[in-house]
């Protein structure tokens, strides 16, 4: 039987290598990659990161196709959390806090998890800061007494107002009007309280795939049937040659 496959990139940068043992790790998913994995005979699929903007994103119908074929499909952290929240009623399994927020409607914007990142040759290293991670970091800084509530609010407002492609801590600090001393103190202490919800949720998904942990999920497979539209047929022909 083939190993579980996971599509990942910037969300897993920096995680310990042994988390990937016994898994086949592919680059962030694009349109057709989930369908291709099913065609290869994969029965367990993890979706963490996915392309968007200049590259067509993973289709929901690819995921529905996989579920109807009897595959177990998991999502977390980034594109995986988004698709899991959207496909949860059909049997996709969502893992982690970010998925839970999207699924419950507490979070709605796709941009909250988006980042710019380096290419594969540099390990998909994140080049910008996801809003979900900025929020978690600022909350930890406030609770730890590293920043005052006023500074927390100013930093959060600045982070929220920036486009994902330009959001870095240096840029956030420059938008707040904090003093040079306050900004320097924040950056100096940052390693002590910095949080990454995306990395944490990605780690949970990897652990699940490695240990084959059973997660209770909504099983809607008996109540729906995928509509094999012309678009899906076209993608099947393109990816699977049929």
Secondary structure as UniProt FT lines:
FT   STRAND          4..7
FT   HELIX           10..12
FT   TURN            13..14
FT   HELIX           17..20
FT   TURN            21..22
FT   STRAND          23..26
FT   TURN            31..32
FT   HELIX           33..39
FT   TURN            40..41
FT   STRAND          44..47
FT   TURN            53..54
FT   HELIX           60..68
FT   TURN            69..70
FT   STRAND          72..76
FT   TURN            77..78
FT   HELIX           79..87
FT   HELIX           88..90
FT   STRAND          93..95
FT   HELIX           97..104
FT   HELIX           110..113
FT   HELIX           120..122
FT   TURN            123..124
FT   HELIX           131..143
FT   TURN            144..145
FT   HELIX           149..161
FT   TURN            164..166
FT   HELIX           169..176
FT   HELIX           180..193
FT   HELIX           197..211
FT   TURN            221..222
FT   HELIX           230..240
//
